[in-house]
Amino acid sequence: LALGALSGKYTLSEDGRQVVPARPGVRLPDGPRALLIRQVLPGAADLIRQLESIAQKRNKTVAQVALNWCVCKGAVPIV
């Protein structure tokens, strides 16, 4: 799900400048993937906040909301 950006595993810090794990026990990946996440996530901050809000209201995970959106658009996501 977008290198983990839409998985709900990572979020932005309060100031929006740093990518941080969304919950205890999750850590940022190493190597090139970490670099991509640090570049992609800040640009998708508004989208991720909206997904988090929708997920919380519907008692779902961010990943479930993102996958549901894909399916509703006619995509067949490979998980």
N, C-alpha and C positions, 0 to 999 in steps of 0.2 A: 504494500500500500504506500506507494510513493517513497520508497526507501525507509519506511517506518514513520514518515512525517504524518501520515493519516492513520497510523495504527493506535495512537493514543499513548505510545511509549515515551514520547518526548514532548516537551512543551518549551515555551520561552520563559525566561526569568521575569520577575515583576517589572523590571525596567525594559524588557523586550530586547535586550542586547545579547543575551547568552542562551544557548540551547542547554536545557537541563532535563534529567529524567523526570517523568511525570509522577512516578510513585517509587517508594522504596524498593530496592532489589533490582531496579533497572539501571543499566549503565550504558553510556554512549559507546558505540562500536569503535574499533581502532581502524587506523589506516585510511584509505581513500573514501570509504563509506562515511566515516565521521566527517571528513571534509565536505562531502556532498550534503550531508544533513545540516551542517552548520551554514551552508550557503543557501539551501532550499527553504529551510524552516522559517527564517525571518521574513522572507518574501510571501510566505503563505500564512502569516500570523493571523490575519483577519479571517481567512477561511477556517483555520483550525479553531479559533475562538468560537465561530459560529457552529462548527461541528460539535465542539464540547458543550455548547449551550443546548443544542438540539438533543444530543445524547443524554444529557442530564435530565431534561424535561421528559424524555420518553423512557428513561431508565434503561438505556442501552449503552454500549461502548462506542467510542469514536469509530473504531473499525467497523462495527455493525452498521452505523449510519453511512459511512463511506461506501461500503459494499452494497447496501440497499440502494443508494443513489446510482451506482454503476448498473445494477440489475434493472432498475426502473428506466434507465436510458437505453436498454437493450444490449448491454455488454454482458459477456459471460466471463466474470473475473476468475482467474486461476489463482488459487490460494495455496 
